[in-house]
């Protein structure tokens, strides 16, 4: 009896997975057909009106992104605080420099580092 139930459950799971795969395939096929239909109608309309059918393309100019980044970097690197020593700041890596306003913090008490459990 257990073998019959196990076989039936396996068959139902396979049938369910097959149905899910078929639905997925048919939805992709329907999307492709709708896209082909729209493309064909667009081409037919262009031929009827006598205009050239412009291809679908992404109008992306990589130079635009470069100039945006290049312009924004001047905002960060051009203006410095008055009185800041630019030469000393350039010698110290950015991740080792103290944060602006860190010297104004007064409610923190510095504790010496504790030794780990091994020592």
N, C-alpha and C positions, 0 to 999 in steps of 0.2 A: 504494500500500500504506500509506503514511504517513497519507493522508487517511482511510482506513478505520479505522486504529487510533485516530487522533485523534477521529474521530466516535464510535467505540465507547467510548472513555474519557469523552468528554463526556456521552454517554448514561448511562453507569454512574454518573457523579458526580451528574447530575440525578436519577437514580433513587434514589441513596443519600440525597440531600438531601430528596427528597420523602418517603421512608420515615421519616427522622428527624423531619420536620415532622408527619407523620401520627401517629407514636408520641407526640410531645409533645402534640398536640391530643387524642388519645385519653386520655392520662394526666390532662390537665386536665378532660376531660369525665367521666372516672371519679371523680375527686376531687369534682367538683360533684355528681354523682349520689349518692355516698356521703353527702355533707353533707345533700343534700335528703332522703335516706332517713332519716337520723338525726333530722333536724328533724321529718319527718312522723311517725315513730314516737313521738317525744317529745310531739308535739301530740295524737296519738291516745291515748297513755297518760294525758295530762292530761284529755282528754275522758272517758275511761272511768272514771277515778277521781273526776271531778267537781271537780277543782282547776283554777284558771286557768293557762293556759300562760304562764309568765313568759318574756319575750323574752331572747334572748342579748344581753347588753350588757356592756361593760367598766365595772366599777364604779370609776371613777377620779374623784377629787375634786381639782381643781387647787389648792384651798386647802391640801391636805396638803403638796404640794411647796413651796409658798410658806412655810408655817410652818416646815418643816424647814430651809430655807435661812436664814430669818430668825433662827431660834434658833441655828444654827451660826455665824452671823456675830458674834453677841454673844460667843462664845468667843474669837474672834480679835481683836476690837476692844476688848473690855472690860478685860482684864488687861494691864498694861504692866509692864516691868521696873522694879524699884524704882530710883529715882535717874535715870531717863531723862527728858530734857526733852521733854515732849509737844509744846510749842509749836514748838520747833526742828525736831522730826521732821515735824511737819505741813507746814512750809514747804518741805521738801525732798521731791521726788517719790520714790516708793517705789523706782523702778529706779535712782536715783542714790545711795541710801543704802548705806553699807558693810554687808556681811553681818555677822551676829553672830559674834564670835570672830575676825574678820579681823585684829585688832590683835595677836593671839597668835601669828600665823604668823611664824616666824623663819628658815626654811630657804630662803627665796626671795630672790634678789638682783635688785633692780630695775635694768633696763638702759634706757638712753635709747633712744628710738625711732630706727630706722634710716631713712635716706632711701631712697626707691624708686629703681628703675633709670633713671627719667627725670630725676632731679635729682642 
